[in-house]
């Protein structure tokens, strides 16, 4: 029985179908061979930076991709965080130095990858004064006496235990009845100038005439420290 020859239309349809199957098979066989230009790692710039108190720095995240290319990651795609409250950072990567601190880690994250940079916060203080240099404080006086520690040239201009200063309260070394705990100092404001200050109060039990020293210490850019000291005398019973 003689077969009827295929028409040109049927032949074209079969060729097209075969081509589709071939493409599908090739694609399935090569699955995973061709990959998208996926992110491989993140780096943060700058990698290290020194900032004075109140100074700001813009951080940027760069991605390295599977094909070896490198480009900036869109700011909206990066999540920023700071490892210490001494440095804040916005969602756009703008960091602000608040308190003297060393090696604060700034982290930028995107697509499961992270990169880090480091901020060291330094104050520009080479000398410091205190006002007043001495005061007599009655027991439990509220709000207490404000001692203002001023740094120069700054920033910071006014130094407290909240922005990198270290306050030490020491009783008279030869006065056996004096206890350091009977003088308390907390960060507050000078009621007259409204400048940041250490506000000190003598507690019940302080013996009239007994002194304490209060000493503020602050790091200098050269790696040393500056100090300023005031004297407090109790006027209790």
Protein Blocks (a to p, Z undefined) as FASTA:
>chain_A
ZZddddfklmmmmmmmmmmmmmmmmmmmmgokaccdddfbdcdddfbdcddehiacdddd
ddddfkopacdddfklpccddfbfkbccdfkopacdfbgcehiacdddeehiacdddddd
ddddfbdcdddfbdcddehiaebjaddddddebjafbdcfknopacdddddfklmkbcfk
lpccdddddfklopacddddddehiaghiacddddddddfkopacddddddddfbZZ
